[in-house]
Amino acid sequence: MMPYNYTKTMQENALSGHEERPHTADWALDIWGPDFLALLSEAAIGMFALIGGHLNDGPRQPRHLSLIEPDRETLLVSFLSELVFLNESERLGFDRFQLSLSGLELEVDMDGGIIVDQTKQIKAVTFHNLEICNTSRGLETTIVFDV
Amino acid sequence: MKINLHDFKKIDEFEWELPESFRSGMRAPVHVFATRQLLEDALGDLSIEQAVNATALPGIVGHMVVMPDVHQGYGFPIGGVAAIRVSDGVISPGAIGYDINCGVRLLASNILFHEVEGLIERLSFALDEACPSGVGVKGAFPLKGNELDDVCRYGARWALKKGLALEEDITRTEEMGCLEGADPDQVSQRAKERGRTQLGTLGSGNHFIEVDIVEQIFDPGAAQAMGLQLGCITVQIHCGSRGFGHQVCTDYVHDLQEAVHRYGIQLPDRELVCAPIDSQEGRAYLGAMRAAANYAFANRQLLTYGTRQAFEQVFAGKVRDWHIRQVYDITHNMGKIETHLVDGKKVKVCVHRKGATRAFGPGAPGLPAEYTHIGQPVLVPGSMGTASWVLVGTQGSMERSFGSSCHGAGRVLSRTQAKKEVNGETLRRKLEESGIVVRAGSLPGLAEEAPQAYKDVDSVVETVVGAGIARKVARLIPVAVIKG
C-alpha cells in the first residue's frame, strides 16, 4: 500500500473541523475530516487550540514521529499523547503536519515552536467511548482529554 | 441506554440501588449515596452510565459505590468505588485515574485568624512563592541520579530522610506516606522524565493550596485529637503525582488495550481496560501505580515544607506559635489491597477509588494511635470560596461503602459552561470582596473552578453523614486560595 501524504492545515482545509463539546470534569473535542490523516491533523490542531497561547517568534522546531498501532483509535490516542509529552517536556506546540500512513504505520513530520502564554495543560488523552465513525462529514470522533 | 430515576430502588433517604438486572453485562448492582435531588443531578450527565459500565469489571464484589459528589469522568465516574476480588479479579488503571494518588493534606495551627488577618495577603504571596504552581512550572527539588527511584520506593519517607518532613507528618499520612511494593522498574523512562523536574509543584487544573479558618466544631473530642481549634487557621494542599502519574496511567491504559483481548475480557468502554491482578500485566501496573502514589505522597510533603517556610517567613516573631502540624493526608485516586466483609465473609479485594476517599472507621488497622478511637480523618475540600469539611470514617462506611466516603463538592457545570457564565477577573474581585485572597496563574482557569461550577458541598456532606458513612468533625471556611 502506498503511503498517503497529507500536508494541509485546518485553516486550509474547509472539510475538516473541531468543536469543543461540554464535559463536566474535563475537556471533550468533536473532530471531523475527510479522511483519517485529516482527522489526525485536525485533532492535533484542536488540541493545541484548547491549551491556548501562541508560538513564539524563535526558530521553528521540526519533529518526526513514527507510530505503529493495532487500530485507528489507538493510533489517534498515541499520536496526541506524543504531542502532550512534547508540550509538557519542551513546551512545544505544532501547527504544520505532514502525515503518511501505510496500513496502521504512521509517519509524521511536524513543525512548530515554543508556546508562550499557554493557559491550560492537557495532561492525558483518553480512550473514553472513543470510536472513529463514518458520517456525512467524512470521519468523525469525539476525544476526551484529562485536564 | 437512558437511565431514569424510576430505574432505581430507594433503599433509604440517602441510598439508591440500580439493580444488576438493569442492563446485561452488569456483574453487580450500583448503589448511589445521594438525596433525591443529588441523584437527579447525577442523572444529568454520564456519571451513572459510567458507573454501570464499571460493573462489567471481572471480579467486582458487593455493589459499585457512587458517592454524592459524583460527576462524569472518562471510563469510571469521579466519585466511584469498585471492590474487586484479588483472587480472580482485575485491576483497571482507568478506574483509578490519571492523577494517581491525587489527594488532600490538612495542616493545623494555633494561630487565631483575628490576630493575623492583616498578614493573610502576605501569606498568600509567600505560599505562592514557596509552592510553585501553574502550567509548565518546575520544582525547587531537582532529582539527581537514582533519587527519583528512591522517591518512588519510599514516598514521603524519602522526604523525612532528606530533612524535609517531621516524623509526625509520616505517621499522620495514609499508609504512612509509602505504599509497599512500589516498583520503579515498571515505570517508563518517559514518566520519569515528566516527573523528574516536577517534584514539589502544585501544577494546574483544580489543584490548590487554601488557607482556611476553623469555623465550626461538631465533635470537640475528635477536633482536639486532630489539633483543630475554633477560629484558628489551617491549610489544605490538594494535588497529586503530576505528569509522572499521568504518564504511568497513559502507558498502562495503552498497553492493556491488547491485554484485554488476550484475557478474553469484554468491556463497554476502552478506558476501563484491565488485567487480572495476579498476572504479569496486573503486577506490573500495581508496581508502577504504587511508585506514582509514593511520588504524590512525596510531592505533598515537599509542598508542606514550602508551606512551613512561608509560615515562618510571615508569622515568626509576630505570633507566639507559628508552627503548623499535620492533621492527615489522604488519597482519593488509588487502588488499594484491603480486606472487607462481603456477604458475611472476609474477602481480599483491590478497592478502586476514583474521586473517593478511604474512610476507615474507629479501630481499623493502619490508623495512627491518636485516631484509632475516632476513625480516619476524611478531608472534603469544597469549591473555591465555599466551606470545606473535616469528617471521620465510621463503622457504617466499613459496612456500606468498602470503607469509603466522598472527596469534594463534585462538578455540575462543564469547564466550557463555567467560562461562559463566569468572568475570571469578576470572580476574583467578588471573592476578594468577601474576604478571600486569590492568587491564580490563569483567570480563565479560575473561572473554570468558580463555586457555581460545583455542587453545594454542605449537601454532599449532609448526605454521607445521613447515610452513616462519615461523621462531622469541623467545618472550615476559606480566607486565601492559591491556584495554578
Interface residues (C-beta under 8 A of the other chain):
Chain A: E20 P22 H23 T24 A25 D26 W27 G52 P70 E73 T74 V77 S78 S81 F85 E88 S89 R91 Q118 T119 K120 Q121 K123 A124 V125 T126 F127 H128 N129 L130 V144 D146 V147
Chain B: D45 S47 H71 Q72 G73 Y74 G75 I78 G94 Y98 D99 V135 G136 R190 E193 R194 G203 S204 G205 G243 H246 Q247 C249 T250 V253 H254 Q257 E258 D269 R270 E271 V273 R411 V412 L413 S414 R415 T416 Q417 S442 P444 G445
